């Protein structure tokens, strides 16, 4: 059974993402998963006379863990860096892709939060001519009432904080 807050978070993302619950990937089960795809192009008079095209993708993984340690977070990060990267299919029109991991927890140790802040991952494909990929990371800690992100995931912080404030008012503070 999926945690109710995961269901609500997936619902919030479902306005722009194709989402599903209980997603099995590389031997792991994630509480939620979503994909976002965007394509822009410019052409002259007819679509065959294309000047340029650019694609952006985001692969969202949501995990709920009652407690989070640095070792547990490192394992999730390593999974996305080694297996998640295979979801990305670089080609000349690919601009950028993000692998996004949101970990919801009742309590995280300080080492895990520090690891979250320090995590960096960026991969260029064919020297950037086929785009790049990065890892966006967020840890939502109920016990400390904080949202911690890495630099690439900074834009998630406000969204998750607003979302959790709304949910806590509706559910009277239960994660």
N, C-alpha and C positions, 0 to 999 in steps of 0.2 A: 504494500500500500504506500502510495506517495504522500509525503508530508504536505499538508494543506498550503503552507507558504510557498512550496515549490510549485504547486498548481497555480497559485495566484501570480507568482513571478513569471511562469510560462505564459499565462494569459496576458500579462502586461507586455511581454515580448512578442506575442502572437500577432500584434498589429502590423509588424514589419517582418517577422520571421515565420518560417514554417517550423512548428514545434511539435515535440512528442515527449511523452513521459517514459520513464524506465528504458533508457536507451542503452543497448549493449554495444560496446566498442572495445576491441582489442583485449578481450577477457575481463573487462570492467563493466559494471552497470552504473550508469549515471542517472540521477533522479530526473533530469531533464536534458533536452537537446534541442537546438534550433539552428536553422540555416537562413542566412540572408544573402541575396544575390542582387547586384545592381549592374546595369550596363548603360553607358552613354556613348553616343556616336554622333558624328557630324558628316553630312554628305552634301553634294551639290546636285540639285534638281531631282535626281533619282537615287535610290538606295545603293545601286551598284557603283555609283561614283562616290564611294566612301572616302572621306579625308582622314578620319581617325576614329578609333573606338577604344573605350577603356572599361574594364570590368573590375568590380570590387566585391569581395565575398567575406562573410563572417560565419564562423562555425562556433556555436555557443554550447558549452558543456556546463551543466549545473549539477553540483554534488552537495548532498547534505551529510554531514558527519557530526555525531554528538559531541566529540572532542577532536581537536586538530593539533597534531604535533608537527614539528618542522620536517620530520622524516616522512610523515604521511603526505604533506604538501609537496615535498620534493619528488615523491613517487608519482603524483598526479602531473606535476610539471614535466617530468621526464617522459611520461606516457604521451603527452601532447607534442613534445619536441621530437620524439622518435616515431610515433605512430600517427598522431594527428596531422603532422605535416604532409602525410600521403593523401589527405583529403584535397589538398591544393593541387590544381592542374595548371602549371604555368604555361603560357603561350604568348605570342607577341601582343595580344590585346589585353592580357592580364596586367592590371595595375598594382593592386594590393589585396592581400587576404589577411584576416585576423583569426587566430585561434583564441577564443575567449573562455576562460574558466572562472566560474563563480562558485565559491565554496561557502555554504551556509553552515554555521556551527553554533552550538550552545556554549562553547568555550574553546579558545585557542591559546596555546602558550605563546609567550613573548617571542621566542625563537621563530615560530611559524609566521607571526606578523612581521617580524624583521625580514625574514626570507621573502615574504610577499612583496614588501617595499623594494627590495634589492634585485628582484628577478628581472633579467633582461634577456630577450631573445628576438633576434631579427635575422632573417635569411633572405639574401638576394638571389634571384634566379637569372642566370646568364648575365652577370654583372649589372643587374637591374633592368636590362632590356626586356625581360619577361616578368618584371614586377618584383615584389617582395612580400614577405610574410612577417608578422610579429605576434607576440603572445601578450594578450591582455589578461590581467589577473586581478581578482577581487576576493577578499575574505570578509564575510559578514559575521561578526562576533556578537552574539546576543548578550553574553555575560558582561562584556565591556561596552556594549551599545555603540559599536564602532564599525565603520566600513573602511578597510585598508586596501589600497590598490598599488600596483606597480605603476611606473610612469606611463606606460602605454595604455593602461586601464583607467587613467585619471578621469576620463569622461564618464565612466561607470559610477563613480563615487556619488555624484549628486543624484543621479537617477535612483540608485539603490537606497540612498539615505531617504529620499522623498517617498519611495515605495515602502520602505520599512516603517516610516512614520505613519503613513496611511494605514498600513496593515495593523500596526500595534494599536492604533485607535479603534479599528474595527474589531480586533480580536482581543483587546485588552492586554496587550503585551506578550502574547504567546508566540513563540517561533515554532 
